[in-house]
């Protein structure tokens, strides 16, 4: 089962410049674990010390925010697209 992950520009420095990756994971938590195994520097940018998703990082599965689904337990299936969107602040 292949899932596509879209990497935002601010995180491409830790994914060797790649804007899109693929993974084989059953849920979002496993997907993050796979990303962290491949690119160790991405972990602290996405998760806090307790392993929870940082509040300024938004993850979407097929356009749906995982916080309104099952969080890191959100199931994935072949062909899903996961987008990592850092929160933007300013005024």
C-alpha positions in Angstrom: 0.0 0.0 0.0 1.6 3.3 -1.1 0.7 6.7 0.4 1.9 9.9 -1.0 3.3 12.6 1.4 3.6 16.3 0.3 6.4 18.0 2.1 6.2 21.8 2.5 9.2 24.0 1.5 10.3 24.7 5.1 10.8 21.0 5.8 12.5 20.1 2.5 15.9 20.9 4.0 15.5 17.7 6.1 14.1 15.5 3.3 17.1 16.1 1.0 15.1 18.7 -1.0 12.2 16.3 -1.8 8.8 17.8 -2.2 7.0 14.5 -2.3 7.6 11.2 -0.8 5.9 7.8 -0.6 5.5 5.5 2.3 3.8 2.2 3.2 2.0 2.8 6.5 -1.4 1.7 8.0 -2.0 5.0 9.9 -0.7 8.5 10.4 1.4 7.6 13.5 3.2 4.8 11.6 3.7 7.2 8.7 5.4 9.7 10.9 7.6 6.9 12.3 8.6 5.9 8.8 9.5 9.5 7.9 11.5 9.9 11.1 13.4 6.6 10.4 14.3 7.9 6.9 14.9 11.5 7.9 15.7 11.7 11.6 15.7 15.6 11.7 12.0 15.8 10.7 10.8 14.2 13.9 11.4 17.1 16.3 9.8 19.5 13.8 6.6 17.5 13.7 6.2 16.0 17.1 6.8 17.2 20.7 8.7 15.4 23.4 5.6 13.2 24.2 5.2 12.1 20.6 2.1 14.3 20.0 1.8 16.3 16.8 3.1 19.9 17.4 0.2 22.4 17.6 1.6 24.5 14.8 1.8 21.5 12.4 -1.3 20.5 10.5 -1.6 17.1 8.8 -4.3 16.4 6.3 -5.3 13.1 4.8 -7.1 13.7 1.5 -7.8 17.2 2.5 -9.2 16.3 6.0 -7.4 17.6 9.1 -6.4 14.5 11.2 -7.3 16.4 14.4 -10.9 16.1 13.3 -10.5 12.4 12.4 -8.6 10.0 14.7 -5.4 12.0 15.1 -2.2 9.9 14.8 -4.5 6.8 14.7 -6.1 8.0 11.5 -6.1 5.0 9.1 -4.5 5.2 5.7 -5.2 3.3 2.5 -3.4 2.9 -0.8 -3.6 6.1 -2.9 -4.2 8.4 0.1 -2.4 11.8 0.1 -1.0 13.2 3.3 -0.1 16.9 3.3 2.1 18.5 6.0 1.1 22.1 6.4 2.9 24.3 8.9 0.7 26.9 10.5 1.3 30.5 9.3 1.0 33.4 11.7 1.4 37.1 11.2 -0.5 40.2 11.1 
